[in-house]
Amino acid sequence: MEKMRLQKYFSECGVMSRRAAEAAITDGRVKINDRVATLGESVDPARDTVYLDGEPIARRTAEYSYYMLHKPRGYITSLSDEKGRKCVTELLGDIEERVYPVGRLDYNSEGLLIFTNDGALANKLMHPGHGVKKTYIVVSDSAIDDIKAMELAKPVESDGERLKADSVELISPGDKHSVLKIVLSEGKNREIRRIFEANGLSVRRLKRVAMGKLELGELKKGEVRPLTAKEVAYLKGLK
């Protein structure tokens, strides 16, 4: 670990501001190991022990939090809403950490939504270049047969964008409504709904059930749980 100025060290430890740290150093209240520190010195947090008024100051470690929420319909994926609609953050209950949703599920969609304060992981999961596949169960507003399901798997143009699902599988044809499993890699805004619209169809219900191998499982609507260490390791290991 690289050395850092004492003032920055105190700031990162959450003890005092850099200006207050300068005053403490000038007043002789700070020691590095067994000697009084002087203004302008740097420390190696991995090797040196810093004292303030005789008490050792421990540097905060970067600890991140990871949660899974089963988002119900009728909530927007946002921290606040100027229209007064319910936000997914209202479902986080007693979680004290400030965490943020990874990606989006629109107002009328439901299912798996990840929250974290790990910005690097969030960016990786949202970036199309990493190709994290997202699996959805979709109920259509009309009956769909195998031929129409094959049409849904073909590329379409919508608002100047090329949209294409990785795969479309017809699970249940039905008489009035059909159930399909659709997998996406890019996850553009309202992508599945726009693919349906381009094919003259509409979505009745849309539920995200997996991100890669991370599955929603039996988590009930509106419930949230921490990710397991194994799940976090899996997400971090995605290329």
C-alpha positions as CSV (number, residue, x, y, z in Angstrom):
1,M,0.0,0.0,0.0
2,E,1.3,3.5,-0.9
3,K,2.1,6.1,1.7
4,M,-0.4,8.9,2.3
5,R,-0.3,12.3,4.0
6,L,-1.3,12.2,7.7
7,Q,-4.1,14.6,7.1
8,K,-5.6,12.3,4.4
9,Y,-5.2,9.3,6.7
10,F,-7.2,11.0,9.5
11,S,-9.9,12.0,7.0
12,E,-10.2,8.5,5.6
13,C,-10.4,7.1,9.1
14,G,-13.4,9.4,9.7
15,V,-11.7,10.9,12.7
16,M,-11.4,14.5,11.7
17,S,-11.1,16.8,8.7
18,R,-7.7,17.4,7.1
19,R,-7.6,20.9,8.5
20,A,-8.3,19.7,12.0
21,A,-5.7,17.0,11.5
22,E,-3.1,19.7,10.6
23,A,-3.9,21.5,13.9
24,A,-3.6,18.3,15.9
25,I,-0.2,17.6,14.3
26,T,1.0,21.1,14.9
27,D,0.0,20.8,18.6
28,G,2.1,17.6,19.0
29,R,-1.0,15.4,19.6
30,V,-0.1,12.9,16.9
31,K,2.5,10.2,16.9
32,I,3.7,7.8,14.3
33,N,4.8,4.6,15.9
34,D,6.9,5.8,18.9
35,R,7.7,9.4,17.8
36,V,5.8,12.7,17.6
37,A,4.7,13.4,14.1
38,T,5.5,16.6,12.2
39,L,3.4,18.5,9.6
40,G,3.9,17.2,6.1
41,E,4.8,13.6,7.0
42,S,3.3,10.6,5.3
43,V,2.5,7.1,6.7
44,D,2.2,3.6,5.4
45,P,-1.1,2.3,6.7
46,A,0.1,-1.3,6.3
47,R,3.2,-0.7,8.5
48,D,2.7,2.3,10.7
49,T,0.6,2.9,13.7
50,V,-0.8,6.4,14.1
51,Y,-1.8,7.7,17.5
52,L,-4.0,10.7,18.5
53,D,-3.7,11.7,22.1
54,G,-2.2,8.3,22.9
55,E,-5.0,6.3,21.2
56,P,-4.3,4.2,18.1
57,I,-6.3,5.3,15.0
58,A,-7.5,2.4,12.8
59,R,-8.1,3.0,9.2
60,R,-11.6,2.1,7.9
61,T,-11.6,-0.9,5.6
62,A,-13.6,-0.7,2.4
63,E,-16.5,-3.0,3.2
64,Y,-19.3,-3.4,0.6
65,S,-22.8,-4.6,1.0
66,Y,-24.8,-6.7,-1.5
67,Y,-28.5,-7.4,-1.4
68,M,-31.2,-9.1,-3.5
69,L,-34.7,-7.7,-3.7
70,H,-37.8,-9.2,-5.2
71,K,-39.2,-6.1,-6.7
72,P,-43.0,-6.0,-7.0
73,R,-44.9,-4.2,-9.7
74,G,-45.9,-0.7,-8.9
75,Y,-42.5,0.5,-7.8
76,I,-39.9,2.6,-9.7
77,T,-36.2,1.7,-9.7
78,S,-35.1,5.0,-8.3
79,L,-34.1,6.7,-5.0
80,S,-36.8,9.2,-5.3
81,D,-39.6,10.3,-7.6
82,E,-41.0,13.7,-8.4
83,K,-44.4,12.2,-9.3
84,G,-44.7,10.7,-5.8
85,R,-44.6,7.1,-7.0
86,K,-43.3,4.4,-4.7
87,C,-39.6,3.7,-5.0
88,V,-37.8,0.4,-4.5
89,T,-35.7,1.9,-1.7
90,E,-38.8,1.9,0.4
91,L,-38.6,-1.9,0.5
92,L,-35.1,-2.0,2.0
93,G,-36.5,-2.0,5.5
94,D,-33.9,-1.9,8.3
95,I,-30.8,-1.8,6.0
96,E,-28.7,1.0,7.3
97,E,-26.1,1.1,4.5
98,R,-26.7,3.5,1.6
99,V,-27.0,1.0,-1.3
100,Y,-28.1,1.6,-4.9
101,P,-30.0,-0.5,-7.4
102,V,-27.9,-2.2,-10.2
103,G,-29.7,-1.6,-13.4
104,R,-33.4,-1.1,-13.7
105,L,-36.8,-2.9,-13.8
106,D,-39.6,-0.6,-15.0
107,Y,-42.6,0.3,-13.0
108,N,-44.8,-2.6,-14.2
109,S,-42.0,-5.2,-14.1
110,E,-41.0,-7.4,-11.2
111,G,-38.3,-9.7,-10.0
112,L,-34.7,-9.9,-9.2
113,L,-33.0,-6.6,-8.4
114,I,-29.5,-6.2,-6.9
115,F,-28.5,-3.4,-4.5
116,T,-24.9,-2.6,-3.6
117,N,-22.5,0.2,-2.7
118,D,-19.7,-1.6,-4.7
119,G,-19.5,0.8,-7.7
120,A,-17.0,-1.3,-9.6
121,L,-19.2,-4.4,-9.5
122,A,-22.3,-2.5,-10.3
123,N,-20.6,-1.0,-13.5
124,K,-19.5,-4.5,-14.5
125,L,-23.0,-6.0,-14.2
126,M,-24.6,-3.1,-16.1
127,H,-22.0,-2.8,-18.9
128,P,-23.2,-4.7,-22.1
129,G,-19.6,-5.6,-22.9
130,H,-19.5,-8.1,-20.0
131,G,-22.5,-9.9,-21.4
132,V,-24.2,-10.8,-18.1
133,K,-27.2,-12.7,-19.2
134,K,-30.6,-11.8,-17.6
135,T,-33.5,-14.3,-17.7
136,Y,-37.1,-13.2,-17.7
137,I,-40.4,-15.0,-17.6
138,V,-42.9,-13.1,-19.8
139,V,-46.7,-13.5,-20.0
140,S,-48.1,-12.2,-23.2
141,D,-51.5,-10.5,-23.7
142,S,-52.4,-12.9,-26.5
143,A,-51.7,-16.5,-27.5
144,I,-48.3,-17.1,-29.1
145,D,-47.3,-20.2,-31.1
146,D,-43.9,-21.6,-31.9
147,I,-43.7,-19.6,-35.2
148,K,-44.4,-16.3,-33.5
149,A,-41.9,-17.1,-30.7
150,M,-39.3,-17.6,-33.4
151,E,-40.2,-14.2,-34.8
152,L,-39.6,-12.6,-31.4
153,A,-36.1,-14.0,-31.4
154,K,-35.2,-12.1,-34.6
155,P,-33.6,-8.6,-34.5
156,V,-35.9,-5.6,-34.7
157,E,-35.5,-1.8,-35.0
158,S,-37.0,0.4,-32.4
159,D,-36.4,4.1,-32.0
160,G,-33.3,3.8,-34.0
161,E,-31.9,1.0,-31.9
162,R,-31.3,-2.6,-32.9
163,L,-32.9,-5.0,-30.4
164,K,-32.4,-8.7,-30.2
165,A,-33.0,-11.3,-27.5
166,D,-30.3,-14.0,-26.9
167,S,-33.0,-16.6,-26.8
168,V,-36.8,-17.0,-26.7
169,E,-38.4,-20.2,-25.5
170,L,-42.1,-20.8,-25.5
171,I,-43.0,-22.5,-22.2
172,S,-46.7,-22.5,-22.4
173,P,-48.7,-21.5,-25.6
174,G,-52.1,-21.0,-23.8
175,D,-55.4,-20.1,-25.3
176,K,-55.5,-16.4,-24.4
177,H,-52.0,-15.8,-22.8
178,S,-48.7,-17.5,-23.4
179,V,-45.7,-17.9,-21.2
180,L,-42.1,-17.4,-22.5
181,K,-38.6,-17.5,-21.2
182,I,-36.5,-14.7,-22.7
183,V,-32.8,-14.2,-22.1
184,L,-31.0,-10.8,-22.8
185,S,-27.4,-9.7,-22.6
186,E,-27.7,-6.0,-23.2
187,G,-30.9,-5.1,-21.3
188,K,-31.7,-1.9,-23.1
189,N,-34.5,0.3,-21.8
190,R,-37.8,-1.6,-21.9
191,E,-36.1,-4.0,-24.4
192,I,-38.5,-6.9,-24.1
193,R,-41.6,-4.7,-24.2
194,R,-40.2,-2.9,-27.3
195,I,-39.5,-6.3,-29.0
196,F,-43.1,-7.3,-28.4
197,E,-44.4,-4.0,-29.7
198,A,-42.3,-4.3,-32.9
199,N,-44.0,-7.6,-33.5
200,G,-47.5,-6.3,-32.9
201,L,-47.7,-7.9,-29.4
202,S,-47.9,-6.7,-25.8
203,V,-46.6,-7.9,-22.5
204,R,-49.0,-8.7,-19.7
205,R,-46.5,-9.5,-17.0
206,L,-42.7,-9.5,-17.0
207,K,-40.5,-11.0,-14.2
208,R,-36.7,-11.2,-14.0
209,V,-35.8,-14.5,-12.5
210,A,-32.0,-14.6,-12.9
211,M,-28.8,-12.7,-13.6
212,G,-26.3,-15.1,-14.8
213,K,-26.4,-18.0,-12.4
214,L,-27.8,-15.8,-9.6
215,E,-31.4,-16.8,-9.2
216,L,-34.4,-15.2,-7.5
217,G,-35.5,-18.5,-6.2
218,E,-38.2,-18.5,-3.5
219,L,-37.7,-14.9,-2.4
220,K,-41.2,-13.4,-2.0
221,K,-42.4,-10.2,-3.5
222,G,-41.1,-7.2,-1.5
223,E,-38.6,-9.2,0.4
224,V,-34.9,-8.5,0.5
225,R,-31.9,-10.6,1.6
226,P,-28.1,-10.3,1.7
227,L,-26.3,-12.1,-1.0
228,T,-24.2,-15.1,0.2
229,A,-20.4,-15.0,0.1
230,K,-20.6,-17.6,-2.7
231,E,-23.0,-15.4,-4.7
232,V,-20.8,-12.3,-4.3
233,A,-17.7,-14.3,-5.3
234,Y,-19.6,-15.5,-8.4
235,L,-20.6,-12.0,-9.4
236,K,-17.1,-10.7,-8.9
237,G,-15.7,-13.5,-11.0
238,L,-17.8,-12.7,-14.0
239,K,-15.7,-11.7,-17.0
